[in-house]
């Protein structure tokens, strides 16, 4: 199953909006998640959605390495490849 980066980016941006509970936030791929207002419970929700969607188990180090949306996209692309 090949996944397009754009498809993953759109899906993860949607997850991020849900985790932020803000529909109208402007999400830039390289903007730090913390600058968007994502707190620790929001991060947990985001990673749970990612794991469920792509049938992944992300360890703590992988999750900690995600600082922006681009990092999350790269992680998913690497794990599902």
N, C-alpha and C positions, 0 to 999 in steps of 0.2 A: 504494500500500500504506500504509494508516494503521496506525500502531502505537500501542498503548495505553501510556501512561506506566507503569502498574503492571506490565505485561508486561516492559517494558525494565528496570524496577527489579529485578524478581525475577531476570531473567537475569543482570544485572550483579552482583547480590549473590552469585549462584552462582559467577560468574567470580572475584569477589573472594575468596570462601572458598577456591577452588582456588589462587589466587595466594598466599594466606596459608598454605596447607596446614594450615588449621584449620577443622574442620567445625563446631565448637561456639562459634565466636566470635560475640558479639552485634554485629551491624552496624547502626549508626544512620546514616541518610542524611547527616547533617551532621557526623559525627565525622571528623576529619582521618584520611586514609589512613595517615599516618605514626604516628598514635596507635594504630592497629590493628596496627602492626608491619609494614606493607608497606615493604620496602626497594626499592632500585633494580632488582634483578633481578625482584622481585615485580611492580613497576610495568610492566616490560617484558612480562612474561607476561600481565598484565591487559590491556594495550593490544593485544597480539597477538591475544588471544581476542576482544576487541571488534572489531578490524579484520576478523578472519576471519568472525565471526558476521554482521556487518552489511555486509560487502564495502566497507570504508572504508579510506582512507589518512589517518591522523591525523599532522599535522606536529608537530614538537617543541614549538612554542609552544602548540598545542592540548593536548598531553599535559601540559606543565608547568602549565597553567592548572587542571588537575583536582586539587583538594585534598581532595575528599570524594566519596562516592558520588553525592550530588545533582549535583555538577558533571559527573560522567561521564554520568549520565542525561540532563542538559540537552544535553550535547555530542552524544550519540547522537540524541536527538530532533531537534535542529537539523540534523544532517548527513543524516538519512534523510528529512526532511520534503519 
